[in-house]
Amino acid sequence: MNRLSVGGVVLTLVGIAGYAVGTSVAYPGRSVSVTAVMVGLTVAAVGHTTPTEDTP
C-alpha cells in the first residue's frame, strides 16, 4: 500500500470513530466526522488505483 492509500484508510477510521462517539455524546464539530469518512474513502480509492499509462 502506498502512503495515499494508508492516509485514506486512517482518515476513514478516524471519521468512523468520531461518528461512533458522536452518537452518544454531543460535541461541537461532530458533523465533520461524516465528511472525514467521505474524504477518507475517496482518498483511499484514488491511492489504490494504478496509472493507466506506463510510468517508469
Backbone as CSV, one residue per row, in Angstrom:
resi,resn,N_x,N_y,N_z,CA_x,CA_y,CA_z,C_x,C_y,C_z
1,MET,0.852,-1.193,0.000,0.000,0.000,0.000,0.885,1.238,0.000
2,ASN,0.451,2.225,-0.724,1.215,3.465,-0.732,0.698,4.432,0.336
3,ARG,1.394,5.527,0.479,1.080,6.475,1.565,-0.296,7.106,1.406
4,LEU,-0.699,7.368,0.176,-2.002,7.984,-0.053,-3.125,7.037,0.353
5,SER,-2.969,5.794,0.024,-3.964,4.792,0.382,-4.051,4.612,1.898
6,VAL,-2.916,4.550,2.544,-2.884,4.411,4.005,-3.509,5.637,4.671
7,GLY,-3.202,6.807,4.154,-3.791,8.034,4.702,-5.306,8.044,4.582
8,GLY,-5.819,7.554,3.470,-7.259,7.472,3.290,-7.911,6.511,4.257
9,VAL,-7.266,5.367,4.476,-7.803,4.382,5.419,-7.798,4.947,6.838
10,VAL,-6.713,5.615,7.204,-6.626,6.206,8.550,-7.689,7.284,8.734
11,LEU,-7.865,8.123,7.722,-8.876,9.182,7.814,-10.278,8.588,7.915
12,THR,-10.525,7.514,7.195,-11.817,6.846,7.280,-12.055,6.277,8.671
13,LEU,-11.044,5.631,9.230,-11.193,5.055,10.573,-11.394,6.132,11.640
14,VAL,-10.694,7.247,11.506,-10.887,8.358,12.451,-12.297,8.926,12.316
15,GLY,-12.782,9.040,11.090,-14.139,9.530,10.877,-15.190,8.601,11.456
16,ILE,-14.987,7.289,11.298,-15.934,6.320,11.859,-15.917,6.382,13.384
17,ALA,-14.734,6.503,13.960,-14.640,6.613,15.416,-15.315,7.894,15.908
18,GLY,-15.101,8.991,15.203,-15.751,10.249,15.570,-17.262,10.170,15.461
19,TYR,-17.741,9.467,14.448,-19.185,9.294,14.296,-19.751,8.432,15.421
20,ALA,-19.023,7.368,15.773,-19.485,6.484,16.847,-19.560,7.233,18.177
21,VAL,-18.561,8.044,18.451,-18.580,8.843,19.687,-19.700,9.877,19.617
22,GLY,-19.918,10.437,18.441,-20.945,11.464,18.274,-22.360,10.957,18.444
23,THR,-22.561,9.655,18.319,-23.913,9.124,18.521,-24.296,9.083,20.000
24,SER,-23.299,9.074,20.875,-23.612,9.014,22.298,-23.330,10.318,23.041
25,VAL,-22.403,11.118,22.539,-22.020,12.366,23.201,-22.104,13.496,22.188
26,ALA,-22.832,14.541,22.548,-22.916,15.698,21.661,-21.675,16.563,21.852
27,TYR,-20.947,16.790,20.774,-19.776,17.664,20.844,-19.736,18.523,19.581
28,PRO,-19.134,19.701,19.671,-19.091,20.580,18.510,-18.243,19.968,17.394
29,GLY,-18.709,20.081,16.187,-17.957,19.597,15.049,-18.133,18.126,14.739
30,ARG,-19.141,17.501,15.320,-19.296,16.066,15.073,-19.750,15.775,13.655
31,SER,-20.297,16.746,12.967,-20.669,16.535,11.564,-19.437,16.409,10.667
32,VAL,-18.307,16.863,11.163,-17.063,16.750,10.400,-16.658,15.282,10.259
33,SER,-17.102,14.437,11.158,-16.744,13.017,11.082,-17.339,12.368,9.830
34,VAL,-18.530,12.776,9.418,-19.126,12.241,8.198,-18.318,12.687,6.983
35,THR,-17.886,13.929,7.004,-17.044,14.432,5.928,-15.713,13.694,5.896
36,ALA,-15.155,13.400,7.055,-13.887,12.670,7.121,-14.031,11.275,6.530
37,VAL,-15.156,10.631,6.764,-15.383,9.301,6.186,-15.461,9.394,4.667
38,MET,-16.197,10.369,4.152,-16.344,10.512,2.703,-15.011,10.840,2.036
39,VAL,-14.280,11.771,2.613,-12.986,12.145,2.037,-11.989,10.996,2.176
40,GLY,-12.005,10.317,3.303,-11.104,9.198,3.506,-11.327,8.078,2.514
41,LEU,-12.585,7.753,2.250,-12.886,6.717,1.260,-12.435,7.132,-0.138
42,THR,-12.627,8.404,-0.462,-12.202,8.893,-1.765,-10.692,8.855,-1.909
43,VAL,-9.980,9.311,-0.892,-8.519,9.310,-0.937,-7.977,7.883,-0.992
44,ALA,-8.588,6.982,-0.259,-8.155,5.584,-0.286,-8.374,4.984,-1.671
45,ALA,-9.485,5.317,-2.302,-9.756,4.796,-3.644,-8.793,5.375,-4.668
46,VAL,-8.504,6.649,-4.576,-7.568,7.278,-5.508,-6.161,6.732,-5.294
47,GLY,-5.785,6.502,-4.057,-4.462,5.972,-3.767,-4.307,4.525,-4.178
48,HIS,-5.414,3.813,-4.291,-5.370,2.389,-4.630,-5.308,2.150,-6.139
49,THR,-5.731,3.120,-6.936,-5.774,2.928,-8.388,-4.364,2.950,-8.959
50,THR,-4.208,2.295,-10.075,-2.930,2.292,-10.784,-3.025,3.228,-11.970
51,PRO,-1.919,3.848,-12.347,-1.974,4.745,-13.502,-2.282,3.979,-14.784
52,THR,-2.998,4.620,-15.691,-3.365,3.969,-16.930,-2.192,3.916,-17.915
53,GLU,-1.296,4.858,-17.811,-0.125,4.877,-18.698,1.013,4.129,-18.054
54,ASP,1.929,3.653,-18.840,3.119,3.009,-18.316,4.067,4.078,-17.808
55,THR,4.241,4.137,-16.528,5.167,5.103,-15.949,6.433,4.379,-15.528
56,PRO,7.563,4.958,-15.838,8.816,4.288,-15.481,9.125,4.308,-14.002
